[in-house]
Structures are given as C-alpha cells and as structure tokens.
Amino acid sequence: MEQWQKEIRESIDDVETLEAVLGVPAEEVREIVDKYPLRITPHVLKTIQRKGDAIWKQVVPDAEEGRLDAVCSSEDPLHEEADSPVQNLVHRYPDRVLLYVTNQCPIYCRFCTRKRFVGSPGTLTPENLKQVVDYISAHTEIRDIILSGGDPLMVVDMLLERVLKALRAIPHLEIIRIGTRVPGTLPSRITENLCAMLKKYHPLYMNLHFNHPDEITPEVAEACGRLADAGIPLGSQTVLLDGVNDDPEVMKRLMQKLLAIRVKPYYIYQADLVLGTHHFRTRVEKGLNIIKALRGHTSGMAVPHYVIDAPGGGGKVAILPYDTLLSLDEEQVIVKNYEEKTVHYPQPNLASASILSIASPFEIE
C-alpha cells in the first residue's frame, strides 16, 4: 500500500471521528453526512488553524447543507445528466467531452457541484470505457477530453493508465485534460511513478482546484513541481465562496502563490446552484470587484477568467467588471483601462491597408 492510500485510510470520514478530532457534535451533522459523505485527509486537517476558518468551511459539514432553498434546489443544475450520451460521459460543447473516471475524491467539498453522487461507490469499468471510446471514435469532431469525477487521480496508476492508453488510441482526440484536487489535498499521491506514467500521454494538461492561499503548503508546492517537471502545463480552478475567498486581497494572494508554484490561474467560478450549497453563494458583484482588484494591480498572468457556468447546461459565460470597449468606428477605438482612464487608439486607414495587403513586398517603396 502506498503512502497516499494509507492517508486515505487515516482520513476523517465519520461523524464520531469528526467529533473526537474537531469537536463537531456528531448528532448535529449525522443526517447531512448520511446524504453527503465526509472525508478530510490528514494533510488538509493540518491546514485548519481554527474553527470556522477558510479550510474548515470547505470540508466540515454544516447544518445549513440540509436547509431547503428555493434557488439552490437542483442536484444537477448544469444538466450534466441530460447531456450524457453514454454512461460516465458528458458532451455539451461541440469539440470536447467530460469523462467521470471515479466517484471518489481525496476530500468532499461541501459546495461540490456533483454532491449528488461523489463519495458513492463507482469507478469507470472496462465496459463503460469501451462505450466511451466507441462514442468518441464515432464523433470525429471531438478533439479534447477532460477526465473528472470525483477525482481521476484517486484511481491507482494502472487503472488510470488503462484509460489514458485507450483514449490516446483515438486518432482525432488531440488533448487530454485532468481536473483534480489531489495535489492540494493529498500531495503524497503525486509520486515519481505517477508522473513518469503521465509523461507518456502528452499533450496532457491539468487543472488543479485551489480556493485559499493557506492551501499552498511546502508539500503542495513539491507535488506541483513534480507535475510541472513532467512537462504537464498546470492551470487552476477556484470557486468563489462566501467567507472563504470572497475578498480581493485573499484572492490576490492565492493567485500570486499559484504562479509561484508554476500553476497558471485559469478560472474563478461563481458558485453553482446546487442543492445544499446555498450558504456558500456570494453576489456576483463580489466576483467582479475581485477581478477589478486584480487587473492592472498584479501580473496579467495572475488574473483568471471569472465565469458563471450557466444553469440548465448553457455552458461557461465570462463576466467582466466593466466594458473596456467604449466605442469603435472606422476612425478610432476608444477603450478604458484598469484605472478607468479613457484611451484613444487610431484605426489603420482601410484604403491603405487594402493596397498594402495585395502589393508585393518588393514593390513597396
């Protein structure tokens, strides 16, 4: 048994242990945990500094999860099941699909979009994998696949390689991406053997889930370094959460820390309308203010896209804090910068541009 598997066994995953270790009364959350499983790895437990802090809120069950809310009333607000042509596969966008590899995660985030099934038994079977491969093979427009779940890195190397090898055999499938929270919550899983295996299946990308700067520990930095050294481009995905990271300075520190460990900030998600997660939602204005506080005030590399994953399966919609393009005509473009100063940019002369485009470079004096 590998170290990471031992840590999974040593994780807090029942209400009695939760009460003994963190003092949360078992009877207050038993009904919640019966419906939405609990797991807190030893690594994550070490990062909790006090009751109710940013890490605590993400992993410790709360009675609020059981309160009904008229808006957050769906178990599948993104209509993933409606967009599933074969078991474990979601095909929403024209050229890419998402594959559930397993239902297991290193921790169970209390705000998870897939609370409806994460934590339940279930891993991609050989029969399911064949169905997936057959579907993708028959749809040559698909060039990109995202492995998700659950968390794909929760399966052992041999099973994960079986999936990667089968996908790499599809000629028109160009890109494989893995969405994972493992590097930040179970860094011991990122072994040299895993990285050596992953290197064989390039072009391979990873999007890592981080929500707070306290998650960037030395062990996490080392894990991300191993992945980066294996040639895997790393991006981050963050969920905007009330009382966790809905503060411009907190988010700036997170994005800067991510860049320092070679993870490129990619998305900040507005929280999805998932049953049992209403207490994590913030107003969209908070997200807009965060982007406004980042843009121009730190490296452009540290500014992710702020998106709403549209309810009903409408896909991701990028949200900007202000309209940068004020006007555009044949003569000029007027834009507004991060300081809200107006800037005029002259358009090239259309007639001259047309002449230049058809002239030989040797004929221009």
Buried (B, 14 or more C-beta within 10 A) or exposed (E): EBEBBEBBEEBBBBBEBBBEEBEBEBEEBBBBBEBBBBBBBBBBBEBBEEEEBBBBBBBBBBEBBBEEBEEBEBEBBBBBEEBBEBEBBBBBEEBBBBBBBBBBBBBBBBBBBBBBBBBEEBBBEEEBBEBBBEBBBEBEEBBBBBBBBBBBBBBEBEBBBBBBEBBBEBEEBEBBBBBBBBBBBBBBBBBEEBBEBBBEBBEBBBBBBBBBBBBBBEBBBBBBBBBBEBEBBBBBBBBBBBBBBBBBEBBBBBBBBBBEBBBBBBBBBBBBBBBBBBBBBBEEEBBBBBBBBBBEEBEEEBBBBBBBBBEEBEEBEEBEBEEEEEEEEEEEBEBBEBEEEEEEEEEEEEEEEEEEEEEEEEEEE
